[in-house]
């Protein structure tokens, strides 16, 4: 269901999911949604019967793994797939040797991330026109 992207076809699927969720649903400008880190990050794809439904990326951020661009298409929400995606990303970060994970979470998702051991670290800030909190999990081993 979830896998690390290792080929161009799957990377295109990741970008399609992100386009649907961020560009179309959330109205994030393309110039913000895509960035130079797409070329150096680990990408994760959620797929069911060949249909892409989920995406995320893991980026080195100092001694943290930074989870970014986490998206589940509307058609697949409410099925606990977001939780499965985060658990999968945590397992990949752990395999990559990270002990800590950071995320910029939209404020309405803080309770979701708290269920995965993340805690708010700091004040609300704006990113891509939306309110966020930095959240950190320091024990992924």
SULPE-V922571 format. One record per run of one state. SS is the DSSP state (alpha for helix, beta for strand, coil for the rest). FROM is the first residue (numbers start at 1). TO is the last residue. If there is no record, write none. Layout:
# SULPE-V922571
ss->{SS:SS}
from->{FROM:FROM}
to->{TO:TO}
This chain:
# SULPE-V922571
ss->{coil:beta:coil:alpha:coil:alpha:coil:alpha:coil:beta:coil:beta:coil:beta:coil:alpha:coil:alpha:coil:beta:alpha:coil:beta:coil:beta:coil:beta:coil}
from->{1:2:5:8:26:30:34:36:40:42:49:51:62:64:73:74:77:81:96:100:107:115:119:121:125:128:130:138}
to->{1:4:7:25:29:33:35:39:41:48:50:61:63:72:73:76:80:95:99:106:114:118:120:124:127:129:137:141}
